[in-house]
Each structure stands twice: as structure tokens, then as C-alpha cells.
Amino acid sequence: MKLGLKLLSGVIVVGVLIYWFIYHSGFIPYSHNPMQYMPNMHKTPAVKSEAEAPFFPNKSGSRVPPAGVISREANPYPYRKDVLAENVPAYANPLPISREVVERGKLMYNTHCIVCHGSVGNGDGYVVPPFPKPPSLHSERIQTLADSQIFHVITVGQNTMMAYGPQVRTNDRWAIIHYIRVLQLSQNPRPKDLEAFDKFVEKQSEGKSQ
């Protein structure tokens, strides 16, 4: 008799615990509004950026970060716009040059640069005029700049050109520079480049004739 009562009591306790877990713990999806133990542990109230937030003294949900803070993922660029590109340390593009990288650079160039610099970099983009014509990417100065120095101009801007560091990811800026080099090569081929091209065309012709 006592064993039966203990067993019944155990079943009841287990049943109550299962019922509580399903309907009141918050771990199981529900459509009603049950009593929960520490509900804020399950549903943290979020503040919409433009909404009022009574918790803060100025009642604003849009919080201004403290001066000088950056995100943990940020890699701040060390040079400002007033530093000339020629005064930035010269080093090569860290991205390997490949068809994939150049294609990515072309996509980013056509997204962000073509409107001013034009399709081949002559400075005859869609907004010129009324906006000032930028220097040609085929000028002697730009061709002699190191990749890191062109990266500086893209990142912080130059003269009337705005900074594209906030809009274009770091690797995409380097990819754009690879594509700029391709454009420069297309408009200013060296004798050895023309010779290599002629050999390529000759080889392609031989393949078709076979």
C-alpha cells in the first residue's frame, strides 16, 4: 500500500515537472503567455534605434559611442587625408593577382569608381560634368604610385574625392587596385606585353586550324 502511494506521488511530481517545463519554463515554443521563472533571461527587451528609451537620461534609444572607441573587428587606417599619397610607405598589393581577384576588382570599380573615372579610367565618368573631372588613372603620377599609395587615396580620399574606406571593404579596395593596373596595362602596353599578346593570338589560331 505504502509502495503504491510512493509510486503515485512520484508519478504526480514528475508529471507536474514535465508540465511546468513545457508550459512555463520558456524553453518550449508557446502561443500563450505563461508564468515564467525570470522571464528576462529568455526575452531580453530590445530598444529600437529611433525609439524612446526611458532608461536613459535623454530618453533616446540611439546611443552615441564614447569618443575614440572602435569595434573589435576594426582595423583603423593610420593616415589622414592631409597626408600626400607619395608620403605613405610604398609596398605591394597584399592580394594575389588572379582572375577571381581582378573580376572582383572590376565589379567594385564599376560599382564605386566608374561614375567619375570612366569605364577605362580616363576621368570621363557619368557625372563629369557637372562634377570636376578627376585625373586620368593612366597619368604618369598614378602609374608610378605604389599600390599602397593608391590604396591610401581610395581609403581617405583626395581633393574633391570622398573617402571610400567606410563604404568599400579592405580586400575590395586592394582588388580595385589590381583592376586599375589591368586598365593601365590595357591602355599603355609595353613592348613585351604586345609580344606576349601576339604569341597568345598565334597559339589560339593554331589551335583552331587543327
C-alpha positions in Angstrom: 0.0 0.0 0.0 2.8 2.4 1.0 4.8 1.4 -2.1 1.7 2.2 -4.3 1.3 5.7 -2.7 5.0 6.4 -3.1 4.8 5.4 -6.8 1.7 7.5 -7.3 3.3 10.5 -5.6 6.4 10.1 -7.8 4.3 10.0 -11.0 2.4 13.1 -9.9 5.7 15.0 -9.1 7.3 14.0 -12.5 4.1 14.9 -14.3 4.0 18.4 -12.7 7.6 19.0 -13.5 7.1 18.0 -17.1 4.0 20.2 -17.3 5.9 23.1 -15.9 8.9 22.6 -18.2 6.7 22.5 -21.3 4.3 25.4 -20.5 6.2 27.6 -18.1 10.0 27.2 -18.5 10.3 29.3 -21.7 12.4 26.6 -23.5 9.5 25.2 -25.4 7.7 27.4 -28.0 4.3 28.5 -26.9 1.4 30.7 -28.1 0.1 31.8 -24.8 1.6 34.0 -22.0 2.6 31.6 -19.2 4.1 32.5 -15.9 7.9 32.2 -16.2 10.8 32.0 -13.9 13.0 35.0 -14.5 11.5 35.8 -18.0 14.1 38.4 -18.8 16.6 35.6 -19.1 14.7 34.3 -22.1 13.3 37.5 -23.6 15.7 40.5 -23.3 13.8 43.7 -24.2 15.4 45.3 -27.3 15.5 49.1 -27.9 14.7 50.3 -31.4 17.4 52.7 -32.5 14.9 55.6 -33.2 12.5 54.8 -30.4 12.3 56.4 -26.9 14.2 54.7 -24.2 13.0 55.8 -20.7 16.1 54.1 -19.1 18.5 56.8 -20.4 18.5 60.4 -19.1 18.0 61.9 -22.5 15.2 59.3 -23.4 16.9 58.5 -26.7 17.3 54.9 -27.9 20.1 56.0 -30.3 23.3 55.8 -28.3 26.4 57.8 -29.2 29.6 55.8 -28.7 32.2 57.3 -26.4 34.8 59.3 -28.2 37.7 57.3 -29.7 36.1 53.8 -29.4 36.2 51.4 -32.3 34.7 47.9 -32.9 36.7 44.9 -32.1 36.8 43.9 -35.7 38.0 47.3 -36.9 41.5 47.8 -38.4 41.9 51.6 -38.3 43.8 53.2 -41.1 46.8 55.1 -39.7 46.9 58.0 -42.2 44.7 61.0 -42.7 43.6 62.7 -45.9 46.1 65.6 -45.5 49.0 63.1 -45.9 50.1 63.0 -49.5 50.0 59.6 -51.2 53.7 59.9 -52.1 54.4 60.2 -48.3 52.7 56.9 -47.5 55.1 53.9 -47.2 55.3 52.1 -50.6 54.6 48.4 -50.7 52.9 45.9 -53.0 49.4 44.7 -53.1 48.9 42.0 -50.4 46.2 40.3 -52.5 47.5 37.7 -55.0 46.7 38.6 -58.6 44.3 36.1 -60.2 41.3 36.1 -62.5 38.9 35.9 -59.5 40.6 38.9 -57.7 40.6 41.0 -60.9 36.9 40.2 -61.6 36.1 41.2 -58.1 38.1 44.4 -58.6 36.2 45.1 -61.8 32.8 44.6 -60.1 33.8 47.0 -57.3 35.3 49.5 -59.7 32.1 49.5 -61.8 30.1 49.9 -58.6 32.0 52.8 -56.9 34.6 54.3 -59.3 33.2 54.3 -62.8 30.8 57.2 -62.3 33.8 59.6 -62.0 36.8 57.8 -63.5 35.0 56.3 -66.5 35.0 52.8 -67.9 38.7 52.7 -68.7 40.0 55.3 -66.2 40.2 58.4 -68.4 38.2 60.5 -66.0 35.1 60.7 -68.3 32.6 59.2 -66.0 28.8 59.7 -66.0 28.9 62.6 -63.5 31.6 64.6 -65.4 30.4 67.3 -65.9 28.9 68.9 -63.8 31.3 67.4 -61.2 35.0 68.1 -61.7 36.9 65.8 -64.0 39.3 63.5 -61.9 42.9 62.9 -63.1 43.3 60.1 -65.5 44.3 56.8 -63.9 46.8 56.5 -66.8 48.8 59.6 -65.8 52.5 59.1 -65.2 52.0 60.1 -61.5 49.3 57.4 -60.8 51.1 54.8 -62.8 54.3 55.3 -60.7 52.4 55.3 -57.3 52.8 52.1 -55.3 49.7 50.0 -54.7 49.7 51.1 -51.1 49.7 54.7 -52.1 46.7 54.2 -54.4 45.1 52.4 -51.5 45.7 55.5 -49.4 43.8 57.7 -51.9 40.9 55.3 -52.1 40.7 54.9 -48.4 40.8 58.6 -47.2 40.1 60.5 -50.5 41.9 63.2 -52.3 41.0 66.8 -53.2 37.2 66.6 -54.0 37.2 62.8 -54.0 35.5 61.4 -50.9 36.9 58.7 -48.7 35.8 55.2 -49.7 37.2 53.5 -46.7 33.9 53.4 -44.9 32.0 52.2 -48.0 34.4 49.6 -49.5 35.9 46.7 -47.7 39.6 46.5 -47.3 40.1 43.5 -49.6 37.8 45.1 -52.2 40.0 48.2 -52.2 43.0 46.1 -52.9 41.1 44.2 -55.7 40.2 47.5 -57.3 43.9 48.4 -57.4 44.6 45.2 -59.3 41.9 46.1 -61.8 43.3 49.6 -62.1 46.6 48.1 -63.0 44.8 45.9 -65.7 43.2 49.1 -67.1 46.6 50.8 -67.2 48.2 47.9 -69.0 45.3 47.8 -71.5 45.9 51.5 -72.4 49.7 51.6 -72.1 51.0 48.1 -73.2 54.7 47.6 -73.0 56.6 46.0 -76.0 57.0 42.7 -74.1 53.2 42.8 -73.4 52.4 43.2 -77.1 54.8 40.4 -77.9 53.2 38.1 -75.4 49.8 39.0 -76.8 50.9 38.3 -80.4 52.2 34.8 -79.3 48.9 34.2 -77.5 46.9 35.1 -80.6 49.1 32.9 -82.8 48.7 30.0 -80.5 45.0 30.4 -80.4 44.9 30.5 -84.2 47.0 27.3 -84.5 44.6 25.5 -82.1 41.5 26.5 -84.3 43.2 25.4 -87.5 43.9 21.9 -86.2 
